[in-house]
């Protein structure tokens, strides 16, 4: 019988520093440059992201957001007029554009206030050598802010509500008449698959940011996505340059704690050690519950906003939403004004050239000189009239035109428009004849089809 080798002794578990009565080592002191950079980043990011996380609290969040908005309007306008001495007053308030004069002055104020806070903080707290816990709190705050943005943007693409499919007026618009942003929106709106691809990446990054263990991976995913988004915004003149750049910088801020380890593994081929994933404060049941509540509020707030607005938008105006009456693209067969028939070859600027009714129920009229006029459109089916609305609210002018239809593709409009009696005969164009819609997808192409 052969002898069995003795098993090696099992090492006894060593007590932790706290169990052994030993004081844990103090955090490593930060350099002066690192402390200054952190103080500035803390002040700037809190200002930029405020009122988060208060804005996710029902009622209170709405009040604070509204109050802050009104306060910034007063401050920004005053600074623009009396400090920067701009040539014109700031009258355009926050709207669909994120790159207004208001936005640039506000970001400048964020920067100036953050510099002032950094200076005062550095004097008052000059003896402190590190900000480990404060950094962890800021890190957690930024990842939730970034997660909210990515989940929201991702859902808007996954459900294809950010970029609508090109409508009839786009399909007939000459490429040279597109704005750079319009070209990008049409490019994105054409492909549902590409929306799902890009939105899925944004959504994935947002989900990964909700957990400490996957924060770095999520930040890397978001950084990759946002580099492309920032490039598109800059090079296609999309007015979200400021905000998208901030989101990119936030993702890089989240990567910073692991930057050296990533450099060692990915570039220098060196071994590295895991970084402790500790919460900012000692773990407790209360903190764990607070973290779950925060996640629930973030996800719930995004879901509520998406269900309350986006799904309603998709239902009314999405790619598969019911089309409004008279939706489509029409050519003008004949145009008569004040009893005079205007020929297409005459070049008369009064004559209509084409008409398009888009998914939003607006009538877009192109004249013979290629100028475009857009009207709101309301139908009264029992009276067989169309009301063209020029403007908004009580100041809007309304023009009522009677319509007759010989068939689904023939439409005749009669009435008074801008003090002129008109009769217009329209023929609807079959949209499937546009090459963009008829080409489709092809696995095999013996020759490139690039037109």
C-alpha positions as CSV (number, residue, x, y, z in Angstrom):
1,X,0.0,0.0,0.0
2,X,1.4,3.3,-1.0
3,X,1.6,6.1,1.5
4,X,-0.7,9.1,1.1
5,X,1.0,12.5,1.1
6,X,0.0,14.6,4.1
7,X,-2.3,17.5,3.3
8,X,-0.8,21.0,3.8
9,X,-2.0,22.8,6.8
10,X,-4.9,25.1,6.4
11,X,-3.9,28.7,7.3
12,X,-6.0,30.2,10.0
13,X,-8.0,33.3,9.0
14,X,-6.3,36.5,10.0
15,X,-8.3,39.1,12.0
16,X,-9.1,42.3,10.2
17,X,-7.6,45.5,11.4
18,X,-10.7,46.5,13.3
19,X,-11.0,43.0,14.9
20,X,-7.4,43.1,16.0
21,X,-7.8,46.5,17.6
22,X,-5.5,48.1,15.0
23,X,-6.5,51.5,13.5
24,X,-6.9,51.2,9.7
25,X,-4.2,53.2,7.8
26,X,-5.2,56.8,7.0
27,X,-6.0,57.5,3.4
28,X,-3.0,58.6,1.3
29,X,-2.5,62.3,1.1
30,X,-3.5,64.0,-2.1
31,X,-1.3,66.4,-4.0
32,X,-2.2,70.1,-4.0
33,X,-3.1,70.0,-7.7
34,X,-5.4,67.0,-7.1
35,X,-7.1,68.7,-4.2
36,X,-7.7,71.9,-6.2
37,X,-9.0,70.0,-9.2
38,X,-11.4,68.0,-7.0
39,X,-12.7,71.2,-5.3
40,X,-13.4,72.8,-8.7
41,X,-15.0,69.6,-10.1
42,X,-17.2,69.2,-7.1
43,X,-18.4,72.8,-7.2
44,X,-18.9,72.9,-11.0
45,X,-20.7,69.5,-11.2
46,X,-23.0,70.3,-8.3
47,X,-24.0,73.6,-9.9
48,X,-24.4,72.1,-13.4
49,X,-26.5,69.1,-12.2
50,X,-28.6,71.0,-9.6
51,X,-31.3,70.4,-8.5
52,X,-30.5,66.7,-8.8
53,X,-31.4,64.6,-6.7
54,X,-34.1,66.9,-5.4
55,X,-35.7,67.1,-8.9
56,X,-36.8,63.4,-8.8
57,X,-39.0,64.0,-5.7
58,X,-42.6,64.6,-6.8
59,X,-44.0,68.1,-6.3
60,X,-40.9,69.4,-4.5
61,X,-38.7,68.7,-7.5
62,X,-41.1,70.6,-9.8
63,X,-41.1,73.6,-7.5
64,X,-37.4,73.7,-7.1
65,X,-36.8,73.3,-10.8
66,X,-39.3,76.1,-11.7
67,X,-37.8,78.4,-9.0
68,X,-34.3,77.8,-10.2
69,X,-35.2,78.4,-13.8
70,X,-36.8,81.8,-13.0
71,X,-33.8,82.7,-10.8
72,X,-31.3,81.9,-13.5
73,X,-33.2,83.9,-16.1
74,X,-32.9,87.0,-13.9
75,X,-29.2,86.4,-13.2
76,X,-28.1,85.5,-16.7
77,X,-29.9,88.5,-18.3
78,X,-28.4,90.9,-15.8
79,X,-24.9,89.5,-16.3
80,X,-25.2,89.6,-20.0
81,X,-26.3,93.2,-20.0
82,X,-24.3,94.8,-17.2
83,X,-21.1,92.6,-17.0
84,X,-20.6,91.1,-20.4
85,X,-22.2,94.1,-22.1
86,X,-23.6,92.0,-25.0
87,X,-24.8,94.0,-28.0
88,X,-28.3,92.7,-27.6
89,X,-30.3,91.6,-24.6
90,X,-30.7,87.9,-23.9
91,X,-34.4,87.3,-24.8
92,X,-34.3,83.7,-25.9
93,X,-34.8,81.5,-22.9
94,X,-34.1,77.8,-22.6
95,X,-35.9,75.9,-25.4
96,X,-35.3,73.1,-27.8
97,X,-31.8,74.5,-28.4
98,X,-29.2,73.9,-25.8
99,X,-26.6,76.2,-27.3
100,X,-28.4,79.6,-26.9
101,X,-26.6,82.7,-25.7
102,X,-28.4,82.1,-22.4
103,X,-26.8,78.6,-22.1
104,X,-23.3,79.9,-22.8
105,X,-23.6,82.7,-20.3
106,X,-25.0,80.3,-17.7
107,X,-22.1,77.8,-18.2
108,X,-19.6,80.8,-17.9
109,X,-21.3,81.6,-14.6
110,X,-21.0,78.0,-13.5
111,X,-17.3,78.2,-14.2
112,X,-16.7,81.5,-12.4
113,X,-18.7,80.5,-9.4
114,X,-16.8,77.2,-9.2
115,X,-13.5,79.0,-9.4
116,X,-14.6,81.3,-6.5
117,X,-15.8,78.4,-4.4
118,X,-12.5,76.6,-5.1
119,X,-10.6,79.6,-3.8
120,X,-12.6,80.0,-0.6
121,X,-12.7,76.3,0.0
122,X,-9.0,76.0,-0.4
123,X,-8.4,78.7,2.2
124,X,-11.0,77.5,4.7
125,X,-10.1,73.8,4.4
126,X,-6.4,74.2,3.7
127,X,-5.3,71.6,6.3
128,X,-7.3,68.7,4.8
129,X,-5.1,66.4,2.8
130,X,-7.7,64.3,1.0
131,X,-11.4,64.1,0.0
132,X,-12.0,60.4,-0.3
133,X,-15.5,60.4,1.1
134,X,-16.5,63.6,-0.7
135,X,-15.2,62.1,-3.9
136,X,-17.2,59.0,-3.4
137,X,-20.4,61.0,-2.8
138,X,-19.7,63.1,-6.0
139,X,-18.9,60.0,-7.9
140,X,-22.2,58.4,-7.0
141,X,-24.1,61.5,-7.8
142,X,-22.6,61.9,-11.2
143,X,-23.2,58.3,-12.2
144,X,-26.9,58.6,-11.3
145,X,-27.2,61.8,-13.3
146,X,-25.4,60.2,-16.3
147,X,-27.5,57.1,-15.9
148,X,-30.7,59.1,-16.1
149,X,-29.6,60.8,-19.3
150,X,-28.5,57.6,-21.0
151,X,-31.6,55.7,-20.1
152,X,-33.8,58.5,-21.3
153,X,-31.9,58.9,-24.6
154,X,-31.7,55.2,-25.1
155,X,-35.4,54.6,-24.6
156,X,-36.2,57.4,-27.1
157,X,-34.2,55.6,-29.7
158,X,-35.3,52.0,-28.8
159,X,-38.9,53.2,-29.2
160,X,-37.9,55.4,-32.1
161,X,-39.4,58.7,-31.0
162,X,-36.4,61.0,-31.2
163,X,-35.8,60.6,-35.0
164,X,-39.0,60.3,-37.0
165,X,-39.1,58.5,-40.4
166,X,-38.7,61.1,-43.2
167,X,-42.1,62.5,-44.1
168,X,-43.4,63.5,-47.5
169,X,-41.9,67.0,-47.4
170,X,-38.5,65.5,-46.6
171,X,-38.7,62.9,-49.3
172,X,-39.3,65.6,-52.0
173,X,-36.8,68.1,-50.6
174,X,-33.7,68.6,-52.6
175,X,-30.6,67.5,-50.8
176,X,-29.0,70.9,-51.2
177,X,-31.9,72.5,-49.2
178,X,-31.3,70.3,-46.1
179,X,-29.7,71.9,-43.1
180,X,-26.8,69.9,-41.6
181,X,-29.1,69.0,-38.6
182,X,-32.0,68.1,-41.0
183,X,-29.7,65.8,-42.9
184,X,-28.6,64.0,-39.7
185,X,-32.2,63.7,-38.5
186,X,-33.3,62.2,-41.8
187,X,-30.3,59.8,-41.9
188,X,-31.1,58.6,-38.3
189,X,-34.9,58.6,-38.9
190,X,-34.7,56.3,-41.9
191,X,-33.4,53.3,-40.1
192,X,-35.2,51.7,-37.2
193,X,-32.4,49.1,-36.8
194,X,-29.7,51.8,-36.4
195,X,-31.9,53.5,-33.8
196,X,-32.2,50.3,-31.9
197,X,-28.4,49.7,-32.1
198,X,-27.4,53.2,-30.9
199,X,-30.2,53.4,-28.3
200,X,-29.3,50.0,-27.0
201,X,-25.8,51.1,-26.4
202,X,-27.0,54.2,-24.5
203,X,-29.5,52.1,-22.5
204,X,-26.9,49.5,-21.7
205,X,-24.4,52.1,-20.4
206,X,-27.1,53.7,-18.3
207,X,-28.1,50.4,-16.7
208,X,-24.4,49.5,-15.9
209,X,-24.0,52.9,-14.2
210,X,-26.7,52.1,-11.6
211,X,-24.4,49.7,-9.8
212,X,-21.0,50.4,-8.2
213,X,-19.5,47.1,-9.4
214,X,-20.2,47.9,-13.1
215,X,-19.7,51.6,-13.0
216,X,-16.4,51.7,-14.8
217,X,-17.6,49.4,-17.6
218,X,-20.8,51.5,-17.9
219,X,-18.7,54.7,-18.1
220,X,-16.5,53.2,-20.8
221,X,-19.6,52.3,-22.8
222,X,-21.1,55.7,-22.4
223,X,-17.8,57.4,-23.2
224,X,-17.6,55.5,-26.5
225,X,-21.2,56.4,-27.3
226,X,-20.9,60.0,-26.4
227,X,-17.7,60.6,-28.3
228,X,-19.7,59.8,-31.5
229,X,-22.7,61.9,-30.3
230,X,-20.5,64.9,-29.5
231,X,-18.8,64.6,-33.0
232,X,-22.2,64.5,-34.7
233,X,-23.5,67.5,-32.7
234,X,-20.4,69.6,-33.6
235,X,-20.0,68.5,-37.2
236,X,-23.7,68.6,-38.1
237,X,-24.5,71.8,-36.2
238,X,-26.9,70.2,-33.7
239,X,-27.6,72.6,-30.8
240,X,-26.8,70.1,-28.0
241,X,-23.0,70.7,-28.1
242,X,-22.7,72.0,-24.6
243,X,-24.8,69.3,-22.9
244,X,-23.4,66.4,-24.9
245,X,-19.9,67.6,-24.1
246,X,-20.7,67.7,-20.4
247,X,-22.1,64.2,-20.5
248,X,-18.9,63.0,-22.2
249,X,-16.8,64.7,-19.5
250,X,-18.9,63.1,-16.8
251,X,-18.3,59.7,-18.2
252,X,-14.5,60.4,-18.2
253,X,-14.8,61.6,-14.6
254,X,-16.2,58.2,-13.6
255,X,-13.4,56.4,-15.4
256,X,-10.7,58.4,-13.7
257,X,-10.4,56.2,-10.5
258,X,-9.6,53.2,-12.6
259,X,-7.6,55.0,-15.3
260,X,-4.2,53.8,-14.0
261,X,-5.4,50.2,-13.7
262,X,-6.9,50.3,-17.2
263,X,-3.6,51.7,-18.5
264,X,-1.6,48.9,-16.8
265,X,-3.9,46.2,-18.2
266,X,-4.7,47.5,-21.7
267,X,-1.5,49.3,-22.7
268,X,1.4,48.4,-20.4
269,X,0.6,44.7,-20.0
270,X,1.1,44.9,-16.3
271,X,-0.6,43.1,-13.4
272,X,-3.0,45.2,-11.3
273,X,-4.9,44.9,-8.1
274,X,-8.6,45.2,-7.6
275,X,-9.9,48.5,-6.3
276,X,-12.0,48.3,-3.1
277,X,-15.7,49.0,-4.0
278,X,-16.7,50.7,-0.7
279,X,-19.7,53.0,-0.2
280,X,-18.9,56.6,0.9
281,X,-20.0,55.7,4.4
282,X,-19.8,52.6,6.5
283,X,-22.4,50.1,5.2
284,X,-25.6,49.9,7.2
285,X,-29.2,48.7,6.6
286,X,-30.3,52.4,6.4
287,X,-27.8,53.2,3.6
288,X,-28.6,50.1,1.7
289,X,-32.2,51.0,1.8
290,X,-31.5,54.5,0.7
291,X,-29.5,53.2,-2.2
292,X,-32.4,51.0,-3.3
293,X,-34.8,54.0,-2.9
294,X,-32.5,56.1,-5.1
295,X,-32.4,53.5,-7.8
296,X,-36.1,53.1,-7.7
297,X,-36.7,56.9,-7.9
298,X,-34.3,57.2,-10.9
299,X,-35.8,54.3,-12.8
300,X,-39.3,55.2,-11.8
301,X,-38.8,58.9,-12.7
302,X,-37.5,58.0,-16.2
303,X,-40.3,55.4,-16.7
304,X,-42.9,58.0,-15.6
305,X,-41.6,60.6,-17.9
306,X,-41.3,58.2,-20.8
307,X,-44.8,56.7,-20.3
308,X,-46.3,60.2,-19.7
309,X,-44.8,61.9,-22.7
310,X,-42.9,59.7,-25.0
311,X,-45.5,57.0,-25.4
312,X,-48.2,59.5,-26.0
313,X,-46.0,61.2,-28.6
314,X,-45.4,57.8,-30.2
315,X,-49.1,57.0,-30.2
316,X,-49.9,60.3,-32.0
317,X,-46.8,61.0,-34.2
318,X,-44.7,57.8,-34.3
319,X,-43.8,56.0,-37.4
320,X,-46.7,53.6,-37.0
321,X,-49.2,56.2,-35.8
322,X,-52.4,56.9,-37.8
323,X,-51.8,59.4,-40.5
324,X,-53.7,62.7,-40.4
325,X,-56.3,63.4,-43.1
326,X,-54.7,64.3,-46.5
327,X,-51.3,63.1,-45.4
328,X,-48.9,62.9,-48.3
329,X,-47.1,64.7,-51.0
330,X,-49.0,66.5,-53.8
331,X,-48.0,68.1,-57.1
332,X,-50.0,71.1,-58.3
333,X,-51.7,70.4,-61.5
334,X,-53.4,73.8,-61.9
335,X,-53.5,77.0,-59.9
336,X,-56.0,79.8,-60.3
337,X,-55.9,83.1,-58.4
338,X,-58.5,85.8,-58.6
339,X,-59.8,84.1,-61.8
340,X,-56.4,84.0,-63.5
341,X,-54.8,80.7,-64.2
342,X,-51.1,80.8,-63.4
343,X,-48.9,78.4,-65.4
344,X,-46.0,76.6,-63.9
345,X,-43.7,77.9,-66.5
346,X,-44.5,81.5,-65.8
347,X,-42.2,81.7,-62.7
348,X,-45.0,83.6,-60.8
349,X,-44.1,83.5,-57.1
350,X,-47.8,83.4,-56.2
351,X,-48.3,80.0,-57.8
352,X,-48.0,76.9,-55.7
353,X,-45.5,74.3,-56.8
354,X,-46.0,71.4,-54.4
355,X,-48.0,70.7,-51.2
356,X,-47.1,68.3,-48.4
357,X,-49.1,67.3,-45.3
358,X,-46.8,65.8,-42.7
359,X,-47.4,63.5,-39.7
360,X,-47.9,66.5,-37.4
361,X,-50.9,67.6,-39.5
362,X,-49.2,70.6,-41.0
363,X,-49.5,71.7,-44.6
364,X,-46.2,72.7,-46.2
365,X,-46.7,74.7,-49.4
366,X,-43.8,75.3,-51.8
367,X,-44.2,78.2,-54.2
368,X,-42.9,78.4,-57.7
369,X,-39.8,80.4,-56.5
370,X,-39.1,77.5,-54.0
371,X,-40.0,79.6,-51.0
372,X,-41.9,77.5,-48.3
373,X,-44.8,78.4,-46.1
374,X,-46.2,76.2,-43.4
375,X,-49.7,76.2,-41.9
376,X,-51.4,74.3,-39.2
377,X,-54.3,72.2,-40.6
378,X,-57.7,71.4,-39.3
379,X,-60.4,69.4,-41.1
380,X,-64.2,69.8,-40.7
381,X,-65.4,66.6,-42.5
382,X,-69.1,67.3,-42.3
383,X,-68.6,70.8,-43.9
384,X,-65.8,69.5,-46.2
385,X,-63.5,72.4,-45.3
386,X,-59.9,72.7,-44.4
387,X,-58.7,75.5,-42.1
388,X,-55.2,76.7,-42.6
389,X,-53.7,78.3,-39.5
390,X,-50.9,80.9,-39.8
391,X,-49.4,81.5,-36.5
392,X,-50.2,80.5,-32.9
393,X,-52.6,81.4,-30.1
394,X,-55.1,84.2,-30.5
395,X,-52.9,86.1,-33.0
396,X,-53.1,83.2,-35.5
397,X,-54.8,84.0,-38.9
398,X,-57.2,81.4,-40.2
399,X,-58.2,80.7,-43.8
400,X,-61.0,78.3,-44.6
401,X,-60.8,76.4,-47.9
402,X,-63.5,74.1,-49.2
403,X,-62.3,70.8,-50.6
404,X,-63.6,68.1,-53.0
405,X,-62.1,64.7,-53.8
406,X,-62.7,62.9,-57.0
407,X,-60.7,59.9,-55.6
408,X,-58.0,59.2,-53.0
409,X,-55.3,60.9,-55.1
410,X,-57.2,63.9,-56.5
411,X,-57.9,67.0,-54.3
412,X,-59.3,70.4,-55.2
413,X,-59.1,73.4,-52.8
414,X,-61.2,76.5,-53.2
415,X,-61.5,79.6,-51.0
416,X,-59.7,82.8,-50.0
417,X,-56.1,82.7,-48.8
418,X,-54.4,85.9,-47.8
419,X,-57.0,88.1,-49.5
420,X,-56.9,86.2,-52.8
421,X,-59.5,83.8,-54.2
422,X,-57.7,80.6,-55.2
423,X,-58.6,77.3,-56.8
424,X,-55.9,74.6,-56.6
425,X,-56.0,71.1,-58.2
426,X,-53.6,68.6,-56.5
427,X,-52.5,65.1,-57.4
428,X,-51.0,62.9,-54.7
429,X,-47.7,61.3,-55.5
430,X,-47.2,57.6,-54.6
431,X,-44.4,57.8,-51.9
432,X,-43.3,54.2,-52.7
433,X,-41.9,55.6,-56.0
434,X,-39.1,57.4,-54.1
435,X,-35.9,55.4,-54.4
436,X,-35.2,55.8,-50.7
437,X,-38.3,53.8,-49.9
438,X,-38.3,51.4,-52.8
439,X,-34.7,50.2,-52.7
440,X,-34.9,48.2,-49.5
441,X,-32.3,45.9,-48.1
442,X,-30.2,43.5,-50.2
443,X,-27.9,40.7,-48.9
444,X,-26.3,40.3,-52.4
445,X,-25.1,43.2,-54.6
446,X,-23.1,42.3,-57.6
447,X,-22.3,46.0,-58.1
448,X,-22.5,49.0,-55.7
449,X,-25.9,50.8,-55.9
450,X,-24.9,54.3,-54.9
451,X,-27.2,57.0,-56.3
